[in-house]
Amino acid sequence: MSILYIDNKLRKLQKEGLLDVESVLYKRSELITKHLNLNQSPEIFMNYFSNNFGKTAIEINGARNLIKYLSQKYLLCATSNGIFSIQKIDLKLQN
């Protein structure tokens, strides 16, 4: 079972209303630590992952110029199905 499979399976259960976000995060951490045979608790992994996941960003070539151009003509808004605290970090990295 791959990590991508684990994530997709849990997201599907969330979309079906069978798991809430916190349950998805915990279960994912539990399954990944088991899958990778890590010798740490799911809570430690989940905290480390959450605190470090959004610390890198890869800018798409030309995206900054496009945003500057569009922002002069339109009100721009961002939306995501990601975790709010991580999305805030992502946006700050792009400034």
N, C-alpha and C positions, 0 to 999 in steps of 0.2 A: 504494500500500500504506500503510495507516494504522498508527500506533504501536500501537493496540489490537490490530490484526490480527497484528502482529509478536509482541506479548506472548502472545496466545492461541495462536499457532502454536508458539512455543517451549515454553509450558507443556504443550501437548498432547504434544510430543516428550518432555518430562520425565516426564509421567505414563506414557508408553509405555515408559519405561526407556531411551530412546535418547540422552538428555542428562542429565548430573548438574547440580546447582544452579549450580556455578561456571561450567559451560559455558553455561547459560541466561543467566546474568548477563553474561558476556562477549559472547556472540553478540547479545544484546539491545542492549548498548551499541554494538557494531559496526554493527548494522543501523540503529539510531536515528541515530547520528552521520552515517551515509551518507544516510539518508532526509531528515534535516534539513539536509544539506549543511554540517555543522559542521566547522570547520577545527581539530579536535583529535583526539587519539588516543582509541580506545575505552576504554583504561585510565583516562585522565584523567576522561572522562565517567562511567565506572562508579564511580570513587572519589567524585566530586562527588555523584552521584546517591545512592549509599549513605550518604554522610555527611549529606545534607540531606533525604532523603525523609521520614524520620520526625520531623522537627522541627515539624510542625504536626499538630494533631488537632482534629477537629470533634466536639464532644460532642452526642449525640442528646438532644433535650429529654426530660427525665424519667428518663433512664438512671441518673444518679447516685442519685436517690431510690430507684429500683427496686433497685439494687445494695445500697444501705444496708439496705433492708428485707429483702432476701433473705439478706444476710450475717448477720443476726441469727438466722436459722432454719436456714441450710444452709452447708456448706463450699463456697465458690465457687472454681472453677478456670477458667483460661483456656487455650484451645488455638488454634493458628493454623497455616496452611500457609506462612506468611511466613517471612522470614529472621529468625533468632533475635535478632541484634543490633538490627535495626530494630524488632522487636516489643517489646524491652525499653525502647527509647526511647519508643515509643508509650504503653506502660503508665505510665512515669514522668511523661509529660506530663499524664496524667489525675489525678495525685495532687493 
